[in-house]
Structures are given as C-alpha cells and as structure tokens.
Amino acid sequence: MKDFSVGDFVIYRKPKMSPHPGPRAQSVYPAEHGEDYSYSVDKFWTVAAVVDEQTIEIETRTGKRHRLRTDDPHLRKAGVLQRLLNRSRFPQLKDNPRGVTQ
C-alpha cells in the first residue's frame, strides 16, 4: 500500500483504444484486424483528498474529480524527475493549497 497525502502529484497510466493514437500515446499495439490500436496515456493528476486507506480522490487539470483505489496498478506517485519535467502538467488544487491537509 502506498501512502498518499493531499497535494501529492500522481501519474495514472490510462489504457485506451482508438483508430488514431495521439502524440502522447505509449505502448501502442495494433488490434488483431488492424482497425484500432490499444495504447496508454499518462495522466498527471493531484491528490485532492484521502478518503480512507484504500481510496483517494484526485483532481484533473480540468477540475474534474475521480476516486481511485490506492492499490490500482495504473496509479503511482510522481518521482522527483517526473515532477520537475512535467510540473506544468500537474493541476494546482483550487480548494486546498498544496500541502494543506483536510
């Protein structure tokens, strides 16, 4: 189990499928008949609330909120280098300034 706090930057590797992967697509694989591609896209989110030990609420760059399980294999904390290189892609919390817990 990972320990998350309000304001932590997290990366969620979201699996997707479409006929035209975007420029940020990773691990692109064609479907069996070649009509679609399966791939993943990294989403840069911020922990908005810690609901309990197994659940966190994250905030996206557009202000949407989602609840995720802390043991989700697609979820990970952003490392120092990832935070530095992608700092403009992580949302700043509107309700809670970074580092203020509920």
C-alpha positions as CSV (number, residue, x, y, z in Angstrom):
1,M,0.0,0.0,0.0
2,K,1.2,3.5,-0.9
3,D,0.8,6.4,1.5
4,F,-0.8,9.3,-0.2
5,S,-1.3,12.9,1.1
6,V,-3.4,15.8,-0.1
7,G,-1.3,17.7,-2.7
8,D,0.8,14.7,-3.9
9,F,1.4,14.5,-7.6
10,V,0.4,11.2,-9.1
11,I,0.6,9.7,-12.6
12,Y,-2.2,7.4,-13.8
13,R,-1.3,5.3,-16.9
14,K,-4.8,5.2,-18.6
15,P,-5.4,2.4,-21.1
16,K,-7.2,3.5,-24.2
17,M,-8.2,2.2,-27.6
18,S,-8.9,4.1,-30.8
19,P,-8.1,4.1,-34.5
20,H,-5.8,7.2,-34.1
21,P,-3.5,7.3,-31.1
22,G,-2.4,10.8,-30.1
23,P,1.2,12.1,-29.8
24,R,1.5,11.1,-26.1
25,A,0.4,7.5,-26.7
26,Q,2.8,4.9,-25.2
27,S,3.0,1.1,-25.7
28,V,1.0,1.3,-29.0
29,Y,-0.2,-2.1,-30.3
30,P,-2.5,-2.8,-33.3
31,A,-5.7,-4.8,-32.8
32,E,-5.9,-8.2,-34.3
33,H,-7.5,-6.9,-37.6
34,G,-5.7,-3.6,-37.6
35,E,-8.7,-1.3,-37.3
36,D,-7.8,0.1,-33.8
37,Y,-4.8,0.4,-31.6
38,S,-4.6,-0.2,-27.9
39,Y,-2.2,2.1,-26.0
40,S,-1.8,4.0,-22.8
41,V,-1.6,7.7,-22.0
42,D,0.0,9.1,-18.8
43,K,-2.4,11.4,-16.9
44,F,-0.9,13.9,-14.5
45,W,-3.2,14.4,-11.5
46,T,-3.0,15.8,-8.0
47,V,-4.4,14.1,-4.8
48,A,-7.3,16.3,-3.7
49,A,-8.5,14.2,-0.7
50,V,-7.6,11.0,1.1
51,V,-11.0,9.2,1.7
52,D,-9.6,6.2,3.6
53,E,-6.5,3.9,3.5
54,Q,-7.7,2.3,0.2
55,T,-9.2,5.3,-1.6
56,I,-8.1,8.7,-2.8
57,E,-9.8,11.5,-4.7
58,I,-7.8,13.1,-7.4
59,E,-8.2,16.3,-9.4
60,T,-7.5,16.6,-13.1
61,R,-6.2,19.6,-14.9
62,T,-9.8,20.4,-16.0
63,G,-11.0,20.4,-12.4
64,K,-12.8,17.0,-12.5
65,R,-12.5,14.7,-9.5
66,H,-12.3,10.9,-9.5
67,R,-11.9,8.4,-6.8
68,L,-9.3,5.7,-7.2
69,R,-8.1,2.8,-5.2
70,T,-4.6,3.2,-3.8
71,D,-3.7,-0.3,-5.0
72,D,-4.7,0.4,-8.6
73,P,-1.7,-0.9,-10.7
74,H,-2.1,2.1,-13.1
75,L,-1.5,4.6,-10.3
76,R,1.8,5.7,-9.0
77,K,3.4,8.7,-7.2
78,A,5.4,11.0,-9.4
79,G,9.1,10.8,-8.8
80,V,11.3,13.9,-8.4
81,L,12.4,13.9,-12.1
82,Q,8.8,13.4,-13.3
83,R,7.6,16.3,-11.1
84,L,10.4,18.5,-12.5
85,L,10.0,17.7,-16.2
86,N,6.2,17.7,-16.1
87,R,5.5,20.4,-13.5
88,S,3.2,22.4,-15.8
89,R,1.0,19.3,-16.4
90,F,0.1,18.7,-12.8
91,P,-3.0,20.6,-11.6
92,Q,-2.8,23.0,-8.7
93,L,-5.6,22.4,-6.3
94,K,-8.3,25.1,-6.2
95,D,-9.9,24.1,-2.9
96,N,-6.7,23.2,-1.0
97,P,-3.3,24.8,-1.5
98,R,-0.5,22.3,-1.9
99,G,0.5,20.8,1.4
100,V,-2.7,21.6,3.4
101,T,-4.4,18.5,4.7
102,Q,-8.1,18.1,5.4
